[in-house]
């Protein structure tokens, strides 16, 4: 009974627009639970999904044989906020994250737990060696991670990271961070620790369409850039210094030309180019500084990063077939 009361492993699965893969997902999680000697708890976090993901899980979990918790968020807060909400409720000594679309092989979770359990490291990352995605998706993903490695964190693997697992010490530390508009993966790499990299091949998507749109990728990149590097400010400083040097050189040139009689009438084109250049540079500077100021202001509000409306438990000890429900304020 003690083993049931205190699961050793926790698995967090954010769910958004995954209605078509729910049956396959439950089967995969059931297999993982069996492989882990029923010492696994699974936390499904519904991130404001507009389809019937919540209804399907609510209906199918009681008969699934899984020890699970179903968390319904009040709206779509984003994948990383959903993952963090799940990690806050995790009770295991180790916690892993798995995608609901099953493009990452579930066997990765077993490898994560095996290596963390043997104390090989504090954090385990799944590293993509190849992906069965359309060529345009592969091109965009490769470009995204190249930019991420170049300007944000060089420690991130070339193929990027989507899934990971942590031990209890690092789990408690990462969930203690409450900064808004940040990056959970960025925080994990920023924290350091002993890292484990497990290679895998990304599977072809079997159901539905990915919700990881270009807009979300761009937002994630900007969040990571402004949260973990001062590269935009340094770039702006470099542009300002280069512009200042150019203006001084042009000023000296105009003055010399004026003194020796080569330039009697000021040039309209040169004046307009200088005004447009420095006007654009000022707008860029205001935008960059404004982004940092807005993100700092967002963190002063201390708003919750996600709001759970309903939490239901399934398969807990001494529990009937009817799930226990409670509403979070």
Secondary structure, DSSP 8 states (H G I E B T S, - for coil): -HHHHS-SEEEEEEESS-GGGHHHHHHHHHHHHHHTTT-EEEEEEE-S-SSSHHHHHHHHGGGTT--EEEEEESS---HHHHHHHHHHH--SSEEEE--TT--S-THHHHHHHHHHHTTS-SEEEEEEEEE-S-HHHHHHHHHHHHHHHHHT-TTS-TT-EEEEEEEHHHHHHHHH---SS--HHHHHHHH---EEEEEEEE----SS-----HHHHHHHHHHHHHHH--HHHHHHHHHHHHHHHHHHHHHHHHHHHHHTTS--S--HHHHHHHHHHHHHHHHHHHHHHHHHHHHHHHHHS---S--EEEEEEES-TT--SS-EEE---
